[in-house]
Amino acid sequence: MAGIRFLERLRYHAQHPDLRLAPSAEEILRSIIDYVSKILNTRKGSTVIDEDFGIPDFTSAGTSFSKEDMPLVEEEIAKFVERYEPRLKNVKVNFTPDKDSPLLMVFSLNAELSIGTDDHVAVHFVTRVDPLGKVTVS
């Protein structure tokens, strides 16, 4: 059960005390998607425990991004995810504009999922930042 977060393991064991099964790949991916979504929806400076936890508000009034700014945004997101989601390594984030939804900021997030000591699986997520700053991960 090392693939899912601690509180998820506690909840699972409370609901299924007789089972001690390893989580499926789908459960691990769902756990990662849920957690990455939570951390990307946390604004920098909004937590008491760690003032560095969170990402800047990319949608704040008066902020506009040029093509030259996007590598900095990509790097900020990648560093943050890699720091706070230890199951993902070598995180790469790329801005991928959506011509059909110009008000959305869409990013591809590629990483390696650690599944054991030396085993890694490539994973790909799509993150969308809406005009109000809400981030969804799929």
Secondary structure, DSSP 8 states (H G I E B T S, - for coil): -TTS-HHHHHHHHHH-TT------HHHHHHHHHHHHHHHHTSBTT--SS-TT-SB--TT-TT----TTTHHHHHHHHHHHHHHH-TTEEEEEEEE---TT-TTSEEEEEEEEEE-SSS-EEEEEEEEEE-TT--EEE-
